[in-house]
């Protein structure tokens, strides 16, 4: 699922459990890109640690022209914590 900074849903994509996070991320971001009116001001994608990796970030930059920023919780934090940018 992709949401904007207000938490409003941009796109939802349901895949099988065998589809990895990065592959599913590529699919849903491609769907967002297909709707220019929603993606026209989009420049930065905030993701969790499951999307970390040079290949995914490079793919987003090359094909979608957006910046990927991984938002991680601090290592001292245990359990669920609401992160500012995610």
PyMOL Python script that loads the backbone (N, CA, C, O; Angstrom):
from pymol import cmd

cmd.read_pdbstr("""\
ATOM      1  N   UNK A   1       0.841  -1.161   0.000  1.00  0.00           N
ATOM      2  CA  UNK A   1       0.000   0.000   0.000  1.00  0.00           C
ATOM      3  C   UNK A   1       0.895   1.236   0.000  1.00  0.00           C
ATOM      4  O   UNK A   1       1.914   1.279   0.689  1.00  0.00           O
ATOM      5  N   UNK A   2       0.511   2.210  -0.759  1.00  0.00           N
ATOM      6  CA  UNK A   2       1.215   3.490  -0.761  1.00  0.00           C
ATOM      7  C   UNK A   2       0.258   4.561  -0.269  1.00  0.00           C
ATOM      8  O   UNK A   2      -0.911   4.596  -0.652  1.00  0.00           O
ATOM      9  N   UNK A   3       0.773   5.433   0.585  1.00  0.00           N
ATOM     10  CA  UNK A   3      -0.019   6.535   1.118  1.00  0.00           C
ATOM     11  C   UNK A   3       0.774   7.824   0.973  1.00  0.00           C
ATOM     12  O   UNK A   3       1.995   7.798   0.824  1.00  0.00           O
ATOM     13  N   UNK A   4       0.073   8.952   1.019  1.00  0.00           N
ATOM     14  CA  UNK A   4       0.769  10.232   0.983  1.00  0.00           C
ATOM     15  C   UNK A   4       1.116  10.648   2.405  1.00  0.00           C
ATOM     16  O   UNK A   4       0.887   9.888   3.346  1.00  0.00           O
ATOM     17  N   UNK A   5       1.664  11.845   2.570  1.00  0.00           N
ATOM     18  CA  UNK A   5       2.117  12.275   3.893  1.00  0.00           C
ATOM     19  C   UNK A   5       0.975  12.506   4.871  1.00  0.00           C
ATOM     20  O   UNK A   5       1.209  12.605   6.076  1.00  0.00           O
ATOM     21  N   UNK A   6      -0.252  12.592   4.377  1.00  0.00           N
ATOM     22  CA  UNK A   6      -1.411  12.707   5.255  1.00  0.00           C
ATOM     23  C   UNK A   6      -1.997  11.344   5.616  1.00  0.00           C
ATOM     24  O   UNK A   6      -2.930  11.256   6.415  1.00  0.00           O
ATOM     25  N   UNK A   7      -1.451  10.290   5.028  1.00  0.00           N
ATOM     26  CA  UNK A   7      -1.951   8.942   5.272  1.00  0.00           C
ATOM     27  C   UNK A   7      -3.064   8.544   4.333  1.00  0.00           C
ATOM     28  O   UNK A   7      -3.683   7.495   4.516  1.00  0.00           O
ATOM     29  N   UNK A   8      -3.335   9.371   3.318  1.00  0.00           N
ATOM     30  CA  UNK A   8      -4.368   9.051   2.343  1.00  0.00           C
ATOM     31  C   UNK A   8      -3.829   8.034   1.345  1.00  0.00           C
ATOM     32  O   UNK A   8      -2.705   8.168   0.862  1.00  0.00           O
ATOM     33  N   UNK A   9      -4.617   7.033   1.040  1.00  0.00           N
ATOM     34  CA  UNK A   9      -4.176   5.927   0.186  1.00  0.00           C
ATOM     35  C   UNK A   9      -4.033   6.389  -1.261  1.00  0.00           C
ATOM     36  O   UNK A   9      -4.947   6.983  -1.834  1.00  0.00           O
ATOM     37  N   UNK A  10      -2.860   6.101  -1.842  1.00  0.00           N
ATOM     38  CA  UNK A  10      -2.621   6.351  -3.262  1.00  0.00           C
ATOM     39  C   UNK A  10      -2.943   5.108  -4.079  1.00  0.00           C
ATOM     40  O   UNK A  10      -3.695   5.182  -5.051  1.00  0.00           O
ATOM     41  N   UNK A  11      -2.379   3.963  -3.691  1.00  0.00           N
ATOM     42  CA  UNK A  11      -2.593   2.706  -4.388  1.00  0.00           C
ATOM     43  C   UNK A  11      -2.459   1.564  -3.390  1.00  0.00           C
ATOM     44  O   UNK A  11      -1.699   1.635  -2.425  1.00  0.00           O
ATOM     45  N   UNK A  12      -3.225   0.508  -3.656  1.00  0.00           N
ATOM     46  CA  UNK A  12      -3.139  -0.738  -2.900  1.00  0.00           C
ATOM     47  C   UNK A  12      -2.930  -1.848  -3.904  1.00  0.00           C
ATOM     48  O   UNK A  12      -3.594  -1.885  -4.939  1.00  0.00           O
ATOM     49  N   UNK A  13      -2.018  -2.748  -3.610  1.00  0.00           N
ATOM     50  CA  UNK A  13      -1.760  -3.886  -4.480  1.00  0.00           C
ATOM     51  C   UNK A  13      -1.641  -5.123  -3.606  1.00  0.00           C
ATOM     52  O   UNK A  13      -0.841  -5.151  -2.671  1.00  0.00           O
ATOM     53  N   UNK A  14      -2.421  -6.131  -3.900  1.00  0.00           N
ATOM     54  CA  UNK A  14      -2.380  -7.383  -3.155  1.00  0.00           C
ATOM     55  C   UNK A  14      -1.656  -8.412  -4.006  1.00  0.00           C
ATOM     56  O   UNK A  14      -2.011  -8.641  -5.162  1.00  0.00           O
ATOM     57  N   UNK A  15      -0.640  -9.027  -3.422  1.00  0.00           N
ATOM     58  CA  UNK A  15       0.129 -10.057  -4.122  1.00  0.00           C
ATOM     59  C   UNK A  15       0.131 -11.328  -3.274  1.00  0.00           C
ATOM     60  O   UNK A  15      -0.323 -11.327  -2.130  1.00  0.00           O
ATOM     61  N   UNK A  16       0.641 -12.393  -3.845  1.00  0.00           N
ATOM     62  CA  UNK A  16       0.780 -13.632  -3.075  1.00  0.00           C
ATOM     63  C   UNK A  16       1.906 -13.470  -2.061  1.00  0.00           C
ATOM     64  O   UNK A  16       2.766 -12.601  -2.206  1.00  0.00           O
ATOM     65  N   UNK A  17       1.892 -14.307  -1.044  1.00  0.00           N
ATOM     66  CA  UNK A  17       2.896 -14.228   0.013  1.00  0.00           C
ATOM     67  C   UNK A  17       4.302 -14.537  -0.505  1.00  0.00           C
ATOM     68  O   UNK A  17       5.288 -14.197   0.150  1.00  0.00           O
ATOM     69  N   UNK A  18       4.403 -15.169  -1.657  1.00  0.00           N
ATOM     70  CA  UNK A  18       5.718 -15.523  -2.192  1.00  0.00           C
ATOM     71  C   UNK A  18       6.425 -14.335  -2.853  1.00  0.00           C
ATOM     72  O   UNK A  18       7.608 -14.425  -3.183  1.00  0.00           O
ATOM     73  N   UNK A  19       5.712 -13.231  -3.045  1.00  0.00           N
ATOM     74  CA  UNK A  19       6.320 -12.033  -3.652  1.00  0.00           C
ATOM     75  C   UNK A  19       7.048 -11.256  -2.564  1.00  0.00           C
ATOM     76  O   UNK A  19       6.451 -10.877  -1.556  1.00  0.00           O
ATOM     77  N   UNK A  20       8.336 -11.022  -2.772  1.00  0.00           N
ATOM     78  CA  UNK A  20       9.154 -10.300  -1.801  1.00  0.00           C
ATOM     79  C   UNK A  20       8.770  -8.829  -1.696  1.00  0.00           C
ATOM     80  O   UNK A  20       8.088  -8.293  -2.570  1.00  0.00           O
ATOM     81  N   UNK A  21       9.211  -8.182  -0.624  1.00  0.00           N
ATOM     82  CA  UNK A  21       8.864  -6.779  -0.402  1.00  0.00           C
ATOM     83  C   UNK A  21       9.335  -5.876  -1.537  1.00  0.00           C
ATOM     84  O   UNK A  21       8.578  -5.035  -2.022  1.00  0.00           O
ATOM     85  N   UNK A  22      10.562  -6.049  -1.951  1.00  0.00           N
ATOM     86  CA  UNK A  22      11.096  -5.161  -2.993  1.00  0.00           C
ATOM     87  C   UNK A  22      10.379  -5.362  -4.320  1.00  0.00           C
ATOM     88  O   UNK A  22      10.097  -4.395  -5.027  1.00  0.00           O
ATOM     89  N   UNK A  23      10.086  -6.607  -4.660  1.00  0.00           N
ATOM     90  CA  UNK A  23       9.370  -6.880  -5.908  1.00  0.00           C
ATOM     91  C   UNK A  23       7.942  -6.327  -5.842  1.00  0.00           C
ATOM     92  O   UNK A  23       7.457  -5.735  -6.806  1.00  0.00           O
ATOM     93  N   UNK A  24       7.284  -6.520  -4.716  1.00  0.00           N
ATOM     94  CA  UNK A  24       5.955  -5.951  -4.524  1.00  0.00           C
ATOM     95  C   UNK A  24       5.998  -4.435  -4.531  1.00  0.00           C
ATOM     96  O   UNK A  24       5.091  -3.782  -5.047  1.00  0.00           O
ATOM     97  N   UNK A  25       7.066  -3.871  -3.952  1.00  0.00           N
ATOM     98  CA  UNK A  25       7.241  -2.424  -3.961  1.00  0.00           C
ATOM     99  C   UNK A  25       7.362  -1.875  -5.369  1.00  0.00           C
ATOM    100  O   UNK A  25       6.793  -0.831  -5.686  1.00  0.00           O
ATOM    101  N   UNK A  26       8.095  -2.571  -6.206  1.00  0.00           N
ATOM    102  CA  UNK A  26       8.230  -2.149  -7.606  1.00  0.00           C
ATOM    103  C   UNK A  26       6.868  -2.148  -8.301  1.00  0.00           C
ATOM    104  O   UNK A  26       6.542  -1.231  -9.054  1.00  0.00           O
ATOM    105  N   UNK A  27       6.089  -3.183  -8.037  1.00  0.00           N
ATOM    106  CA  UNK A  27       4.786  -3.291  -8.695  1.00  0.00           C
ATOM    107  C   UNK A  27       3.838  -2.169  -8.267  1.00  0.00           C
ATOM    108  O   UNK A  27       3.174  -1.562  -9.107  1.00  0.00           O
ATOM    109  N   UNK A  28       3.777  -1.898  -6.978  1.00  0.00           N
ATOM    110  CA  UNK A  28       2.849  -0.868  -6.514  1.00  0.00           C
ATOM    111  C   UNK A  28       3.327   0.528  -6.908  1.00  0.00           C
ATOM    112  O   UNK A  28       2.506   1.396  -7.202  1.00  0.00           O
ATOM    113  N   UNK A  29       4.636   0.756  -6.918  1.00  0.00           N
ATOM    114  CA  UNK A  29       5.142   2.069  -7.341  1.00  0.00           C
ATOM    115  C   UNK A  29       4.906   2.295  -8.831  1.00  0.00           C
ATOM    116  O   UNK A  29       4.649   3.422  -9.256  1.00  0.00           O
ATOM    117  N   UNK A  30       4.991   1.233  -9.621  1.00  0.00           N
ATOM    118  CA  UNK A  30       4.639   1.350 -11.045  1.00  0.00           C
ATOM    119  C   UNK A  30       3.180   1.762 -11.208  1.00  0.00           C
ATOM    120  O   UNK A  30       2.847   2.557 -12.087  1.00  0.00           O
ATOM    121  N   UNK A  31       2.314   1.218 -10.359  1.00  0.00           N
ATOM    122  CA  UNK A  31       0.895   1.585 -10.419  1.00  0.00           C
ATOM    123  C   UNK A  31       0.685   3.048 -10.045  1.00  0.00           C
ATOM    124  O   UNK A  31      -0.128   3.740 -10.658  1.00  0.00           O
ATOM    125  N   UNK A  32       1.413   3.513  -9.046  1.00  0.00           N
ATOM    126  CA  UNK A  32       1.314   4.929  -8.656  1.00  0.00           C
ATOM    127  C   UNK A  32       1.747   5.814  -9.820  1.00  0.00           C
ATOM    128  O   UNK A  32       1.106   6.824 -10.111  1.00  0.00           O
ATOM    129  N   UNK A  33       2.819   5.437 -10.472  1.00  0.00           N
ATOM    130  CA  UNK A  33       3.355   6.229 -11.586  1.00  0.00           C
ATOM    131  C   UNK A  33       2.364   6.315 -12.747  1.00  0.00           C
ATOM    132  O   UNK A  33       2.401   7.282 -13.506  1.00  0.00           O
ATOM    133  N   UNK A  34       1.491   5.338 -12.900  1.00  0.00           N
ATOM    134  CA  UNK A  34       0.524   5.332 -13.999  1.00  0.00           C
ATOM    135  C   UNK A  34      -0.570   6.390 -13.836  1.00  0.00           C
ATOM    136  O   UNK A  34      -1.345   6.626 -14.763  1.00  0.00           O
ATOM    137  N   UNK A  35      -0.637   7.021 -12.673  1.00  0.00           N
ATOM    138  CA  UNK A  35      -1.637   8.054 -12.413  1.00  0.00           C
ATOM    139  C   UNK A  35      -0.917   9.382 -12.171  1.00  0.00           C
ATOM    140  O   UNK A  35      -0.677   9.762 -11.025  1.00  0.00           O
ATOM    141  N   UNK A  36      -0.574  10.083 -13.251  1.00  0.00           N
ATOM    142  CA  UNK A  36       0.241  11.298 -13.142  1.00  0.00           C
ATOM    143  C   UNK A  36      -0.360  12.375 -12.244  1.00  0.00           C
ATOM    144  O   UNK A  36       0.384  13.122 -11.609  1.00  0.00           O
ATOM    145  N   UNK A  37      -1.690  12.474 -12.175  1.00  0.00           N
ATOM    146  CA  UNK A  37      -2.286  13.506 -11.343  1.00  0.00           C
ATOM    147  C   UNK A  37      -1.969  13.268  -9.862  1.00  0.00           C
ATOM    148  O   UNK A  37      -1.848  14.228  -9.101  1.00  0.00           O
ATOM    149  N   UNK A  38      -1.833  12.018  -9.448  1.00  0.00           N
ATOM    150  CA  UNK A  38      -1.494  11.709  -8.060  1.00  0.00           C
ATOM    151  C   UNK A  38       0.011  11.756  -7.818  1.00  0.00           C
ATOM    152  O   UNK A  38       0.451  12.056  -6.708  1.00  0.00           O
ATOM    153  N   UNK A  39       0.794  11.466  -8.835  1.00  0.00           N
ATOM    154  CA  UNK A  39       2.241  11.361  -8.664  1.00  0.00           C
ATOM    155  C   UNK A  39       2.995  12.599  -9.140  1.00  0.00           C
ATOM    156  O   UNK A  39       4.226  12.617  -9.109  1.00  0.00           O
ATOM    157  N   UNK A  40       2.290  13.620  -9.573  1.00  0.00           N
ATOM    158  CA  UNK A  40       2.957  14.774 -10.186  1.00  0.00           C
ATOM    159  C   UNK A  40       3.918  15.486  -9.235  1.00  0.00           C
ATOM    160  O   UNK A  40       4.953  15.986  -9.676  1.00  0.00           O
ATOM    161  N   UNK A  41       3.601  15.541  -7.950  1.00  0.00           N
ATOM    162  CA  UNK A  41       4.468  16.240  -6.994  1.00  0.00           C
ATOM    163  C   UNK A  41       5.338  15.285  -6.188  1.00  0.00           C
ATOM    164  O   UNK A  41       6.066  15.712  -5.292  1.00  0.00           O
ATOM    165  N   UNK A  42       5.267  14.021  -6.496  1.00  0.00           N
ATOM    166  CA  UNK A  42       6.005  13.008  -5.757  1.00  0.00           C
ATOM    167  C   UNK A  42       7.487  13.066  -6.112  1.00  0.00           C
ATOM    168  O   UNK A  42       7.854  12.997  -7.285  1.00  0.00           O
ATOM    169  N   UNK A  43       8.334  13.192  -5.094  1.00  0.00           N
ATOM    170  CA  UNK A  43       9.782  13.214  -5.327  1.00  0.00           C
ATOM    171  C   UNK A  43      10.526  12.225  -4.443  1.00  0.00           C
ATOM    172  O   UNK A  43      11.530  11.648  -4.860  1.00  0.00           O
ATOM    173  N   UNK A  44      10.035  12.027  -3.221  1.00  0.00           N
ATOM    174  CA  UNK A  44      10.723  11.179  -2.258  1.00  0.00           C
ATOM    175  C   UNK A  44       9.783  10.090  -1.760  1.00  0.00           C
ATOM    176  O   UNK A  44       8.623  10.354  -1.443  1.00  0.00           O
ATOM    177  N   UNK A  45      10.296   8.860  -1.696  1.00  0.00           N
ATOM    178  CA  UNK A  45       9.553   7.711  -1.187  1.00  0.00           C
ATOM    179  C   UNK A  45      10.196   7.304   0.133  1.00  0.00           C
ATOM    180  O   UNK A  45      11.386   6.991   0.163  1.00  0.00           O
ATOM    181  N   UNK A  46       9.442   7.302   1.212  1.00  0.00           N
ATOM    182  CA  UNK A  46       9.931   6.831   2.500  1.00  0.00           C
ATOM    183  C   UNK A  46       9.523   5.377   2.656  1.00  0.00           C
ATOM    184  O   UNK A  46       8.354   5.033   2.486  1.00  0.00           O
ATOM    185  N   UNK A  47      10.487   4.523   2.980  1.00  0.00           N
ATOM    186  CA  UNK A  47      10.238   3.089   3.099  1.00  0.00           C
ATOM    187  C   UNK A  47      10.851   2.562   4.384  1.00  0.00           C
ATOM    188  O   UNK A  47      11.691   3.223   4.994  1.00  0.00           O
ATOM    189  N   UNK A  48      10.431   1.372   4.794  1.00  0.00           N
ATOM    190  CA  UNK A  48      11.038   0.755   5.968  1.00  0.00           C
ATOM    191  C   UNK A  48      12.255  -0.074   5.554  1.00  0.00           C
ATOM    192  O   UNK A  48      12.589  -0.149   4.372  1.00  0.00           O
ATOM    193  N   UNK A  49      12.898  -0.681   6.515  1.00  0.00           N
ATOM    194  CA  UNK A  49      14.131  -1.414   6.280  1.00  0.00           C
ATOM    195  C   UNK A  49      14.012  -2.587   5.326  1.00  0.00           C
ATOM    196  O   UNK A  49      15.020  -3.030   4.775  1.00  0.00           O
ATOM    197  N   UNK A  50      12.805  -3.106   5.114  1.00  0.00           N
ATOM    198  CA  UNK A  50      12.607  -4.217   4.187  1.00  0.00           C
ATOM    199  C   UNK A  50      12.888  -3.843   2.745  1.00  0.00           C
ATOM    200  O   UNK A  50      13.099  -4.714   1.902  1.00  0.00           O
ATOM    201  N   UNK A  51      12.892  -2.549   2.459  1.00  0.00           N
ATOM    202  CA  UNK A  51      13.138  -2.080   1.092  1.00  0.00           C
ATOM    203  C   UNK A  51      14.561  -1.567   0.918  1.00  0.00           C
ATOM    204  O   UNK A  51      14.912  -1.078  -0.156  1.00  0.00           O
ATOM    205  N   UNK A  52      15.376  -1.670   1.947  1.00  0.00           N
ATOM    206  CA  UNK A  52      16.756  -1.214   1.876  1.00  0.00           C
ATOM    207  C   UNK A  52      17.518  -2.076   0.882  1.00  0.00           C
ATOM    208  O   UNK A  52      17.321  -3.289   0.824  1.00  0.00           O
ATOM    209  N   UNK A  53      18.358  -1.469   0.126  1.00  0.00           N
ATOM    210  CA  UNK A  53      19.165  -2.207  -0.839  1.00  0.00           C
ATOM    211  C   UNK A  53      19.433  -1.358  -2.061  1.00  0.00           C
ATOM    212  O   UNK A  53      18.552  -0.663  -2.564  1.00  0.00           O
ATOM    213  N   UNK A  54      20.647  -1.427  -2.521  1.00  0.00           N
ATOM    214  CA  UNK A  54      21.096  -0.597  -3.638  1.00  0.00           C
ATOM    215  C   UNK A  54      20.316  -0.865  -4.924  1.00  0.00           C
ATOM    216  O   UNK A  54      19.992   0.069  -5.657  1.00  0.00           O
ATOM    217  N   UNK A  55      20.014  -2.132  -5.203  1.00  0.00           N
ATOM    218  CA  UNK A  55      19.319  -2.457  -6.449  1.00  0.00           C
ATOM    219  C   UNK A  55      17.915  -1.858  -6.495  1.00  0.00           C
ATOM    220  O   UNK A  55      17.504  -1.330  -7.528  1.00  0.00           O
ATOM    221  N   UNK A  56      17.175  -1.934  -5.386  1.00  0.00           N
ATOM    222  CA  UNK A  56      15.834  -1.359  -5.350  1.00  0.00           C
ATOM    223  C   UNK A  56      15.901   0.160  -5.494  1.00  0.00           C
ATOM    224  O   UNK A  56      15.159   0.748  -6.281  1.00  0.00           O
ATOM    225  N   UNK A  57      16.785   0.787  -4.735  1.00  0.00           N
ATOM    226  CA  UNK A  57      16.914   2.252  -4.802  1.00  0.00           C
ATOM    227  C   UNK A  57      17.301   2.710  -6.197  1.00  0.00           C
ATOM    228  O   UNK A  57      16.766   3.697  -6.700  1.00  0.00           O
ATOM    229  N   UNK A  58      18.222   2.003  -6.820  1.00  0.00           N
ATOM    230  CA  UNK A  58      18.659   2.358  -8.167  1.00  0.00           C
ATOM    231  C   UNK A  58      17.527   2.181  -9.173  1.00  0.00           C
ATOM    232  O   UNK A  58      17.365   2.999 -10.078  1.00  0.00           O
ATOM    233  N   UNK A  59      16.747   1.121  -9.016  1.00  0.00           N
ATOM    234  CA  UNK A  59      15.608   0.896  -9.911  1.00  0.00           C
ATOM    235  C   UNK A  59      14.614   2.053  -9.814  1.00  0.00           C
ATOM    236  O   UNK A  59      14.156   2.570 -10.833  1.00  0.00           O
ATOM    237  N   UNK A  60      14.281   2.459  -8.586  1.00  0.00           N
ATOM    238  CA  UNK A  60      13.335   3.567  -8.400  1.00  0.00           C
ATOM    239  C   UNK A  60      13.879   4.847  -9.038  1.00  0.00           C
ATOM    240  O   UNK A  60      13.142   5.566  -9.714  1.00  0.00           O
ATOM    241  N   UNK A  61      15.154   5.128  -8.827  1.00  0.00           N
ATOM    242  CA  UNK A  61      15.739   6.345  -9.403  1.00  0.00           C
ATOM    243  C   UNK A  61      15.782   6.287 -10.926  1.00  0.00           C
ATOM    244  O   UNK A  61      15.477   7.277 -11.591  1.00  0.00           O
ATOM    245  N   UNK A  62      16.154   5.147 -11.480  1.00  0.00           N
ATOM    246  CA  UNK A  62      16.297   5.023 -12.931  1.00  0.00           C
ATOM    247  C   UNK A  62      14.961   5.020 -13.669  1.00  0.00           C
ATOM    248  O   UNK A  62      14.820   5.687 -14.694  1.00  0.00           O
ATOM    249  N   UNK A  63      13.986   4.280 -13.162  1.00  0.00           N
ATOM    250  CA  UNK A  63      12.737   4.095 -13.891  1.00  0.00           C
ATOM    251  C   UNK A  63      11.618   5.047 -13.479  1.00  0.00           C
ATOM    252  O   UNK A  63      10.769   5.397 -14.298  1.00  0.00           O
ATOM    253  N   UNK A  64      11.613   5.466 -12.227  1.00  0.00           N
ATOM    254  CA  UNK A  64      10.524   6.315 -11.758  1.00  0.00           C
ATOM    255  C   UNK A  64      10.963   7.752 -11.493  1.00  0.00           C
ATOM    256  O   UNK A  64      10.128   8.650 -11.388  1.00  0.00           O
ATOM    257  N   UNK A  65      12.266   7.967 -11.387  1.00  0.00           N
ATOM    258  CA  UNK A  65      12.830   9.299 -11.138  1.00  0.00           C
ATOM    259  C   UNK A  65      12.449   9.853  -9.770  1.00  0.00           C
ATOM    260  O   UNK A  65      12.264  11.061  -9.618  1.00  0.00           O
ATOM    261  N   UNK A  66      12.330   8.974  -8.772  1.00  0.00           N
ATOM    262  CA  UNK A  66      12.046   9.370  -7.406  1.00  0.00           C
ATOM    263  C   UNK A  66      13.227   8.986  -6.526  1.00  0.00           C
ATOM    264  O   UNK A  66      14.049   8.156  -6.913  1.00  0.00           O
ATOM    265  N   UNK A  67      13.312   9.579  -5.363  1.00  0.00           N
ATOM    266  CA  UNK A  67      14.369   9.298  -4.390  1.00  0.00           C
ATOM    267  C   UNK A  67      13.797   8.385  -3.314  1.00  0.00           C
ATOM    268  O   UNK A  67      12.679   8.603  -2.846  1.00  0.00           O
ATOM    269  N   UNK A  68      14.547   7.374  -2.924  1.00  0.00           N
ATOM    270  CA  UNK A  68      14.136   6.459  -1.865  1.00  0.00           C
ATOM    271  C   UNK A  68      14.919   6.801  -0.604  1.00  0.00           C
ATOM    272  O   UNK A  68      16.146   6.901  -0.624  1.00  0.00           O
ATOM    273  N   UNK A  69      14.182   6.980   0.501  1.00  0.00           N
ATOM    274  CA  UNK A  69      14.821   7.226   1.791  1.00  0.00           C
ATOM    275  C   UNK A  69      14.327   6.169   2.770  1.00  0.00           C
ATOM    276  O   UNK A  69      13.131   6.080   3.048  1.00  0.00           O
ATOM    277  N   UNK A  70      15.251   5.373   3.289  1.00  0.00           N
ATOM    278  CA  UNK A  70      14.906   4.317   4.247  1.00  0.00           C
ATOM    279  C   UNK A  70      14.817   4.930   5.636  1.00  0.00           C
ATOM    280  O   UNK A  70      15.744   5.601   6.089  1.00  0.00           O
ATOM    281  N   UNK A  71      13.691   4.695   6.311  1.00  0.00           N
ATOM    282  CA  UNK A  71      13.471   5.200   7.663  1.00  0.00           C
ATOM    283  C   UNK A  71      13.516   4.005   8.619  1.00  0.00           C
ATOM    284  O   UNK A  71      12.686   3.099   8.542  1.00  0.00           O
ATOM    285  N   UNK A  72      14.495   4.023   9.515  1.00  0.00           N
ATOM    286  CA  UNK A  72      14.667   2.932  10.472  1.00  0.00           C
ATOM    287  C   UNK A  72      14.396   3.426  11.882  1.00  0.00           C
ATOM    288  O   UNK A  72      14.599   4.602  12.183  1.00  0.00           O
ATOM    289  N   UNK A  73      13.943   2.536  12.739  1.00  0.00           N
ATOM    290  CA  UNK A  73      13.812   2.904  14.144  1.00  0.00           C
ATOM    291  C   UNK A  73      15.176   2.773  14.801  1.00  0.00           C
ATOM    292  O   UNK A  73      16.049   2.075  14.285  1.00  0.00           O
ATOM    293  N   UNK A  74      15.366   3.430  15.919  1.00  0.00           N
ATOM    294  CA  UNK A  74      16.661   3.362  16.595  1.00  0.00           C
ATOM    295  C   UNK A  74      16.877   1.955  17.135  1.00  0.00           C
ATOM    296  O   UNK A  74      15.918   1.238  17.421  1.00  0.00           O
ATOM    297  N   UNK A  75      18.115   1.571  17.269  1.00  0.00           N
ATOM    298  CA  UNK A  75      18.431   0.216  17.731  1.00  0.00           C
ATOM    299  C   UNK A  75      18.071   0.005  19.199  1.00  0.00           C
ATOM    300  O   UNK A  75      17.894  -1.134  19.632  1.00  0.00           O
ATOM    301  N   UNK A  76      17.961   1.084  19.967  1.00  0.00           N
ATOM    302  CA  UNK A  76      17.614   0.970  21.386  1.00  0.00           C
ATOM    303  C   UNK A  76      16.120   0.694  21.576  1.00  0.00           C
ATOM    304  O   UNK A  76      15.708   0.229  22.639  1.00  0.00           O
ATOM    305  N   UNK A  77      15.311   0.977  20.557  1.00  0.00           N
ATOM    306  CA  UNK A  77      13.869   0.835  20.655  1.00  0.00           C
ATOM    307  C   UNK A  77      13.470  -0.632  20.551  1.00  0.00           C
ATOM    308  O   UNK A  77      13.974  -1.370  19.705  1.00  0.00           O
ATOM    309  N   UNK A  78      12.558  -1.039  21.424  1.00  0.00           N
ATOM    310  CA  UNK A  78      12.035  -2.404  21.382  1.00  0.00           C
ATOM    311  C   UNK A  78      10.533  -2.335  21.198  1.00  0.00           C
ATOM    312  O   UNK A  78       9.882  -1.419  21.701  1.00  0.00           O
ATOM    313  N   UNK A  79       9.976  -3.306  20.474  1.00  0.00           N
ATOM    314  CA  UNK A  79       8.539  -3.332  20.250  1.00  0.00           C
ATOM    315  C   UNK A  79       8.105  -2.338  19.192  1.00  0.00           C
ATOM    316  O   UNK A  79       8.929  -1.785  18.465  1.00  0.00           O
ATOM    317  N   UNK A  80       6.800  -2.118  19.113  1.00  0.00           N
ATOM    318  CA  UNK A  80       6.251  -1.220  18.104  1.00  0.00           C
ATOM    319  C   UNK A  80       6.478   0.231  18.503  1.00  0.00           C
ATOM    320  O   UNK A  80       6.208   0.628  19.637  1.00  0.00           O
ATOM    321  N   UNK A  81       6.974   1.008  17.562  1.00  0.00           N
ATOM    322  CA  UNK A  81       7.150   2.447  17.758  1.00  0.00           C
ATOM    323  C   UNK A  81       6.714   3.144  16.480  1.00  0.00           C
ATOM    324  O   UNK A  81       7.126   2.761  15.385  1.00  0.00           O
ATOM    325  N   UNK A  82       5.880   4.168  16.619  1.00  0.00           N
ATOM    326  CA  UNK A  82       5.447   4.943  15.480  1.00  0.00           C
ATOM    327  C   UNK A  82       6.595   5.832  15.023  1.00  0.00           C
ATOM    328  O   UNK A  82       7.124   6.623  15.804  1.00  0.00           O
ATOM    329  N   UNK A  83       6.977   5.700  13.761  1.00  0.00           N
ATOM    330  CA  UNK A  83       8.062   6.509  13.209  1.00  0.00           C
ATOM    331  C   UNK A  83       7.483   7.717  12.497  1.00  0.00           C
ATOM    332  O   UNK A  83       6.410   7.631  11.901  1.00  0.00           O
ATOM    333  N   UNK A  84       8.184   8.842  12.552  1.00  0.00           N
ATOM    334  CA  UNK A  84       7.690  10.086  11.993  1.00  0.00           C
ATOM    335  C   UNK A  84       7.383  10.005  10.512  1.00  0.00           C
ATOM    336  O   UNK A  84       6.335  10.484  10.077  1.00  0.00           O
ATOM    337  N   UNK A  85       8.255   9.420   9.738  1.00  0.00           N
ATOM    338  CA  UNK A  85       8.146   9.472   8.276  1.00  0.00           C
ATOM    339  C   UNK A  85       7.779   8.138   7.669  1.00  0.00           C
ATOM    340  O   UNK A  85       8.290   7.771   6.611  1.00  0.00           O
ATOM    341  N   UNK A  86       6.914   7.423   8.319  1.00  0.00           N
ATOM    342  CA  UNK A  86       6.550   6.138   7.740  1.00  0.00           C
ATOM    343  C   UNK A  86       5.166   5.762   8.115  1.00  0.00           C
ATOM    344  O   UNK A  86       4.685   4.701   7.715  1.00  0.00           O
TER     345      UNK A  86
END
""", "prot")
cmd.dss("prot")
cmd.show_as("cartoon", "prot")
cmd.util.cbc("prot")
cmd.orient("prot")
